[in-house]
Amino acid sequence: MRKRRVPLRKCVACHEMQSKRELIRVVRSPEGDIAIDLAGKKPGRGAYLCGKAACFRLAKKSRAFERALKATVQPEIYDRLEQDFIQMEDQFIAQKAASGDEDE
Ligand SMILES: [Zn+2]
């Protein structure tokens, strides 16, 4: 019963639907830790963002993560996520380029 279609998820910041592989997952673990989950495999409630720092900043400003994760996100966590996110974004872009999947 596996479908070949890539599942779509909505970016919490710009609300665009995109395939999961185009998005970065932020997850709230059952213990309440909030972290970036690049592999998309951590357990917990997830929120998705485009692979763009701009969307991260928008999500921060609009508190989209708090709504999506139904949790209070402390400013320190945003700071940590932002640092991680910028690193991840570079990695993410590098990964995409390496897979020959450029569409821009
Ligand atoms: Zn977005």
Backbone and ligand atoms as CSV (ligand in chain L), in Angstrom:
chain,resi,resn,atom,element,x,y,z
A,1,MET,N,N,0.827,-1.212,0.000
A,1,MET,CA,C,0.000,0.000,0.000
A,1,MET,C,C,0.861,1.262,0.000
A,2,ARG,N,N,2.128,1.127,-0.261
A,2,ARG,CA,C,2.972,2.333,-0.249
A,2,ARG,C,C,2.725,3.188,-1.464
A,3,LYS,N,N,2.575,4.445,-1.209
A,3,LYS,CA,C,2.404,5.372,-2.318
A,3,LYS,C,C,3.749,5.979,-2.674
A,4,ARG,N,N,3.918,6.219,-3.930
A,4,ARG,CA,C,5.157,6.829,-4.376
A,4,ARG,C,C,5.153,8.343,-4.175
A,5,ARG,N,N,4.000,8.886,-4.082
A,5,ARG,CA,C,3.914,10.340,-3.914
A,5,ARG,C,C,4.621,10.783,-2.651
A,6,VAL,N,N,5.336,11.857,-2.768
A,6,VAL,CA,C,6.021,12.403,-1.599
A,6,VAL,C,C,4.970,13.122,-0.756
A,7,PRO,N,N,4.931,12.824,0.522
A,7,PRO,CA,C,3.938,13.503,1.361
A,7,PRO,C,C,4.198,15.000,1.448
A,8,LEU,N,N,3.134,15.746,1.458
A,8,LEU,CA,C,3.267,17.199,1.550
A,8,LEU,C,C,3.073,17.653,2.989
A,9,ARG,N,N,3.839,18.646,3.334
A,9,ARG,CA,C,3.691,19.262,4.648
A,9,ARG,C,C,3.681,20.774,4.462
A,10,LYS,N,N,3.111,21.443,5.432
A,10,LYS,CA,C,2.981,22.893,5.329
A,10,LYS,C,C,4.042,23.583,6.176
A,11,CYS,N,N,4.689,24.551,5.570
A,11,CYS,CA,C,5.644,25.371,6.310
A,11,CYS,C,C,4.863,26.206,7.330
A,12,VAL,N,N,5.293,26.188,8.575
A,12,VAL,CA,C,4.555,26.916,9.611
A,12,VAL,C,C,4.678,28.431,9.450
A,13,ALA,N,N,5.685,28.876,8.710
A,13,ALA,CA,C,5.897,30.318,8.566
A,13,ALA,C,C,5.144,30.887,7.366
A,14,CYS,N,N,5.401,30.352,6.175
A,14,CYS,CA,C,4.793,30.936,4.976
A,14,CYS,C,C,3.560,30.158,4.511
A,15,HIS,N,N,3.284,29.025,5.180
A,15,HIS,CA,C,2.088,28.223,4.918
A,15,HIS,C,C,2.034,27.626,3.517
A,16,GLU,N,N,3.188,27.511,2.882
A,16,GLU,CA,C,3.199,26.837,1.589
A,16,GLU,C,C,3.325,25.341,1.791
A,17,MET,N,N,2.595,24.591,0.987
A,17,MET,CA,C,2.712,23.141,1.023
A,17,MET,C,C,3.925,22.738,0.188
A,18,GLN,N,N,4.734,21.869,0.761
A,18,GLN,CA,C,5.907,21.400,0.029
A,18,GLN,C,C,6.129,19.943,0.372
A,19,SER,N,N,6.910,19.274,-0.473
A,19,SER,CA,C,7.225,17.886,-0.168
A,19,SER,C,C,8.122,17.854,1.072
A,20,LYS,N,N,7.986,16.778,1.831
A,20,LYS,CA,C,8.713,16.675,3.099
A,20,LYS,C,C,10.204,16.898,2.929
A,21,ARG,N,N,10.731,16.429,1.806
A,21,ARG,CA,C,12.188,16.559,1.647
A,21,ARG,C,C,12.646,17.989,1.387
A,22,GLU,N,N,11.719,18.852,1.077
A,22,GLU,CA,C,12.063,20.266,0.900
A,22,GLU,C,C,12.007,21.037,2.217
A,23,LEU,N,N,11.535,20.366,3.242
A,23,LEU,CA,C,11.286,21.060,4.498
A,23,LEU,C,C,12.220,20.581,5.600
A,24,ILE,N,N,12.383,21.441,6.574
A,24,ILE,CA,C,13.156,21.074,7.755
A,24,ILE,C,C,12.168,20.876,8.898
A,25,ARG,N,N,12.317,19.770,9.594
A,25,ARG,CA,C,11.393,19.441,10.669
A,25,ARG,C,C,11.966,19.908,12.006
A,26,VAL,N,N,11.116,20.553,12.758
A,26,VAL,CA,C,11.455,20.896,14.134
A,26,VAL,C,C,10.541,20.047,14.993
A,27,VAL,N,N,11.106,19.371,15.950
A,27,VAL,CA,C,10.326,18.402,16.718
A,27,VAL,C,C,10.354,18.715,18.203
A,28,ARG,N,N,9.203,18.492,18.820
A,28,ARG,CA,C,9.142,18.532,20.283
A,28,ARG,C,C,9.085,17.084,20.742
A,29,SER,N,N,10.103,16.667,21.432
A,29,SER,CA,C,10.195,15.279,21.884
A,29,SER,C,C,9.181,15.037,22.998
A,30,PRO,N,N,8.902,13.760,23.284
A,30,PRO,CA,C,7.991,13.460,24.410
A,30,PRO,C,C,8.485,14.069,25.719
A,31,GLU,N,N,9.789,14.294,25.833
A,31,GLU,CA,C,10.349,14.922,27.046
A,31,GLU,C,C,10.211,16.432,27.024
A,32,GLY,N,N,9.783,16.983,25.886
A,32,GLY,CA,C,9.585,18.419,25.815
A,32,GLY,C,C,10.757,19.187,25.223
A,33,ASP,N,N,11.780,18.476,24.788
A,33,ASP,CA,C,12.902,19.149,24.124
A,33,ASP,C,C,12.507,19.536,22.718
A,34,ILE,N,N,12.917,20.734,22.336
A,34,ILE,CA,C,12.628,21.182,20.985
A,34,ILE,C,C,13.937,21.250,20.219
A,35,ALA,N,N,13.962,20.590,19.082
A,35,ALA,CA,C,15.214,20.510,18.318
A,35,ALA,C,C,14.909,20.382,16.840
A,36,ILE,N,N,15.923,20.661,16.044
A,36,ILE,CA,C,15.806,20.462,14.608
A,36,ILE,C,C,16.070,18.988,14.304
A,37,ASP,N,N,15.241,18.435,13.475
A,37,ASP,CA,C,15.325,17.022,13.139
A,37,ASP,C,C,15.495,16.891,11.635
A,38,LEU,N,N,16.733,16.959,11.204
A,38,LEU,CA,C,16.983,16.983,9.767
A,38,LEU,C,C,16.611,15.662,9.098
A,39,ALA,N,N,16.783,14.563,9.801
A,39,ALA,CA,C,16.463,13.255,9.224
A,39,ALA,C,C,14.956,13.001,9.221
A,40,GLY,N,N,14.211,13.783,9.995
A,40,GLY,CA,C,12.757,13.624,10.037
A,40,GLY,C,C,12.300,12.349,10.719
A,41,LYS,N,N,13.112,11.839,11.629
A,41,LYS,CA,C,12.796,10.528,12.225
A,41,LYS,C,C,12.640,10.554,13.741
A,42,LYS,N,N,12.841,11.719,14.334
A,42,LYS,CA,C,12.713,11.752,15.789
A,42,LYS,C,C,11.243,11.646,16.187
A,43,PRO,N,N,11.000,10.962,17.297
A,43,PRO,CA,C,9.612,10.882,17.758
A,43,PRO,C,C,9.170,12.210,18.356
A,44,GLY,N,N,7.898,12.455,18.304
A,44,GLY,CA,C,7.374,13.677,18.901
A,44,GLY,C,C,6.554,14.451,17.903
A,45,ARG,N,N,6.075,15.581,18.365
A,45,ARG,CA,C,5.233,16.411,17.531
A,45,ARG,C,C,6.116,17.302,16.669
A,46,GLY,N,N,5.859,17.326,15.379
A,46,GLY,CA,C,6.735,18.074,14.484
A,46,GLY,C,C,6.081,19.295,13.884
A,47,ALA,N,N,6.919,20.245,13.534
A,47,ALA,CA,C,6.498,21.406,12.765
A,47,ALA,C,C,7.498,21.537,11.629
A,48,TYR,N,N,7.024,21.959,10.486
A,48,TYR,CA,C,7.892,22.007,9.320
A,48,TYR,C,C,8.128,23.430,8.850
A,49,LEU,N,N,9.324,23.635,8.360
A,49,LEU,CA,C,9.701,24.930,7.800
A,49,LEU,C,C,10.425,24.702,6.485
A,50,CYS,N,N,10.235,25.613,5.542
A,50,CYS,CA,C,11.046,25.594,4.323
A,50,CYS,C,C,12.522,25.677,4.723
A,51,GLY,N,N,13.382,25.239,3.867
A,51,GLY,CA,C,14.806,25.346,4.172
A,51,GLY,C,C,15.327,26.750,3.953
A,52,LYS,N,N,14.736,27.689,4.650
A,52,LYS,CA,C,15.116,29.091,4.482
A,52,LYS,C,C,15.209,29.752,5.849
A,53,ALA,N,N,16.286,30.454,6.071
A,53,ALA,CA,C,16.424,31.175,7.336
A,53,ALA,C,C,15.331,32.236,7.469
A,54,ALA,N,N,14.899,32.788,6.339
A,54,ALA,CA,C,13.848,33.811,6.380
A,54,ALA,C,C,12.572,33.254,6.988
A,55,CYS,N,N,12.251,32.018,6.649
A,55,CYS,CA,C,11.048,31.409,7.210
A,55,CYS,C,C,11.226,31.128,8.695
A,56,PHE,N,N,12.432,30.759,9.080
A,56,PHE,CA,C,12.679,30.568,10.507
A,56,PHE,C,C,12.401,31.864,11.265
A,57,ARG,N,N,12.911,32.963,10.713
A,57,ARG,CA,C,12.744,34.242,11.404
A,57,ARG,C,C,11.281,34.642,11.457
A,58,LEU,N,N,10.576,34.362,10.385
A,58,LEU,CA,C,9.141,34.654,10.360
A,58,LEU,C,C,8.409,33.807,11.413
A,59,ALA,N,N,8.796,32.546,11.491
A,59,ALA,CA,C,8.172,31.651,12.471
A,59,ALA,C,C,8.436,32.139,13.890
A,60,LYS,N,N,9.643,32.635,14.096
A,60,LYS,CA,C,10.011,33.157,15.412
A,60,LYS,C,C,9.145,34.368,15.757
A,61,LYS,N,N,9.052,35.261,14.801
A,61,LYS,CA,C,8.315,36.497,15.009
A,61,LYS,C,C,6.828,36.238,15.254
A,62,SER,N,N,6.286,35.337,14.490
A,62,SER,CA,C,4.838,35.090,14.570
A,62,SER,C,C,4.489,34.007,15.592
A,63,ARG,N,N,5.488,33.476,16.270
A,63,ARG,CA,C,5.284,32.389,17.240
A,63,ARG,C,C,4.616,31.171,16.614
A,64,ALA,N,N,4.926,30.941,15.364
A,64,ALA,CA,C,4.307,29.819,14.663
A,64,ALA,C,C,4.683,28.484,15.292
A,65,PHE,N,N,5.903,28.401,15.816
A,65,PHE,CA,C,6.315,27.137,16.440
A,65,PHE,C,C,5.474,26.834,17.670
A,66,GLU,N,N,5.190,27.872,18.426
A,66,GLU,CA,C,4.415,27.649,19.647
A,66,GLU,C,C,3.033,27.102,19.319
A,67,ARG,N,N,2.462,27.676,18.274
A,67,ARG,CA,C,1.144,27.174,17.859
A,67,ARG,C,C,1.248,25.757,17.313
A,68,ALA,N,N,2.241,25.533,16.465
A,68,ALA,CA,C,2.346,24.232,15.801
A,68,ALA,C,C,2.741,23.130,16.785
A,69,LEU,N,N,3.591,23.478,17.727
A,69,LEU,CA,C,4.093,22.454,18.659
A,69,LEU,C,C,3.275,22.412,19.943
A,70,LYS,N,N,2.381,23.341,20.090
A,70,LYS,CA,C,1.559,23.445,21.300
A,70,LYS,C,C,2.439,23.402,22.550
A,71,ALA,N,N,3.454,24.224,22.507
A,71,ALA,CA,C,4.387,24.282,23.628
A,71,ALA,C,C,4.939,25.696,23.715
A,72,THR,N,N,5.363,26.070,24.902
A,72,THR,CA,C,6.045,27.339,25.058
A,72,THR,C,C,7.475,27.163,24.591
A,73,VAL,N,N,7.872,28.027,23.679
A,73,VAL,CA,C,9.243,27.947,23.183
A,73,VAL,C,C,10.013,29.111,23.796
A,74,GLN,N,N,10.967,28.790,24.642
A,74,GLN,CA,C,11.746,29.824,25.331
A,74,GLN,C,C,12.637,30.570,24.344
A,75,PRO,N,N,12.910,31.845,24.621
A,75,PRO,CA,C,13.780,32.610,23.710
A,75,PRO,C,C,15.139,31.946,23.496
A,76,GLU,N,N,15.666,31.303,24.533
A,76,GLU,CA,C,16.974,30.633,24.393
A,76,GLU,C,C,16.879,29.526,23.348
A,77,ILE,N,N,15.733,28.891,23.326
A,77,ILE,CA,C,15.563,27.800,22.358
A,77,ILE,C,C,15.525,28.363,20.947
A,78,TYR,N,N,14.860,29.477,20.796
A,78,TYR,CA,C,14.873,30.120,19.480
A,78,TYR,C,C,16.291,30.490,19.070
A,79,ASP,N,N,17.039,31.033,20.022
A,79,ASP,CA,C,18.417,31.413,19.705
A,79,ASP,C,C,19.228,30.198,19.268
A,80,ARG,N,N,19.061,29.123,20.036
A,80,ARG,CA,C,19.801,27.902,19.721
A,80,ARG,C,C,19.348,27.341,18.368
A,81,LEU,N,N,18.043,27.344,18.175
A,81,LEU,CA,C,17.513,26.851,16.904
A,81,LEU,C,C,18.002,27.685,15.733
A,82,GLU,N,N,18.058,28.989,15.968
A,82,GLU,CA,C,18.489,29.858,14.869
A,82,GLU,C,C,19.920,29.536,14.461
A,83,GLN,N,N,20.776,29.368,15.465
A,83,GLN,CA,C,22.163,28.983,15.170
A,83,GLN,C,C,22.193,27.671,14.402
A,84,ASP,N,N,21.472,26.690,14.953
A,84,ASP,CA,C,21.427,25.376,14.316
A,84,ASP,C,C,20.850,25.486,12.917
A,85,PHE,N,N,19.817,26.313,12.822
A,85,PHE,CA,C,19.088,26.384,11.567
A,85,PHE,C,C,19.968,26.907,10.454
A,86,ILE,N,N,20.750,27.911,10.778
A,86,ILE,CA,C,21.627,28.485,9.753
A,86,ILE,C,C,22.663,27.459,9.309
A,87,GLN,N,N,23.196,26.713,10.267
A,87,GLN,CA,C,24.125,25.634,9.905
A,87,GLN,C,C,23.425,24.571,9.078
A,88,MET,N,N,22.238,24.199,9.550
A,88,MET,CA,C,21.465,23.175,8.855
A,88,MET,C,C,21.129,23.612,7.439
A,89,GLU,N,N,20.798,24.886,7.317
A,89,GLU,CA,C,20.414,25.404,6.011
A,89,GLU,C,C,21.566,25.209,5.025
A,90,ASP,N,N,22.778,25.507,5.475
A,90,ASP,CA,C,23.940,25.302,4.616
A,90,ASP,C,C,24.086,23.837,4.236
A,91,GLN,N,N,23.953,22.981,5.252
A,91,GLN,CA,C,24.052,21.536,5.014
A,91,GLN,C,C,22.970,21.063,4.063
A,92,PHE,N,N,21.792,21.584,4.317
A,92,PHE,CA,C,20.612,21.198,3.560
A,92,PHE,C,C,20.799,21.553,2.083
A,93,ILE,N,N,21.284,22.755,1.847
A,93,ILE,CA,C,21.522,23.203,0.484
A,93,ILE,C,C,22.628,22.360,-0.156
A,94,ALA,N,N,23.661,22.071,0.634
A,94,ALA,CA,C,24.761,21.249,0.124
A,94,ALA,C,C,24.262,19.853,-0.240
A,95,GLN,N,N,23.418,19.310,0.616
A,95,GLN,CA,C,22.848,17.982,0.350
A,95,GLN,C,C,22.032,17.975,-0.922
A,96,LYS,N,N,21.229,18.998,-1.061
A,96,LYS,CA,C,20.381,19.073,-2.244
A,96,LYS,C,C,21.216,19.215,-3.508
A,97,ALA,N,N,22.246,20.038,-3.416
A,97,ALA,CA,C,23.127,20.227,-4.575
A,97,ALA,C,C,23.830,18.921,-4.911
A,98,ALA,N,N,24.256,18.197,-3.861
A,98,ALA,CA,C,24.975,16.938,-4.060
A,98,ALA,C,C,24.077,15.890,-4.713
A,99,SER,N,N,22.790,15.952,-4.421
A,99,SER,CA,C,21.880,14.954,-4.989
A,99,SER,C,C,21.454,15.324,-6.417
A,100,GLY,N,N,21.989,16.417,-6.921
A,100,GLY,CA,C,21.689,16.815,-8.300
A,100,GLY,C,C,20.239,17.217,-8.502
A,101,ASP,N,N,19.674,17.766,-7.459
A,101,ASP,CA,C,18.253,18.078,-7.478
A,101,ASP,C,C,18.034,19.592,-7.486
A,102,GLU,N,N,18.753,20.261,-8.310
A,102,GLU,CA,C,18.631,21.706,-8.366
A,102,GLU,C,C,17.490,22.101,-9.279
A,103,ASP,N,N,16.698,23.012,-8.805
A,103,ASP,CA,C,15.581,23.429,-9.649
A,103,ASP,C,C,15.464,24.955,-9.710
A,104,GLU,N,N,16.531,25.596,-9.392
A,104,GLU,CA,C,16.485,27.053,-9.436
A,104,GLU,C,C,17.405,27.590,-10.526
L,1,ZN,ZN,ZN,8.275,28.775,4.431
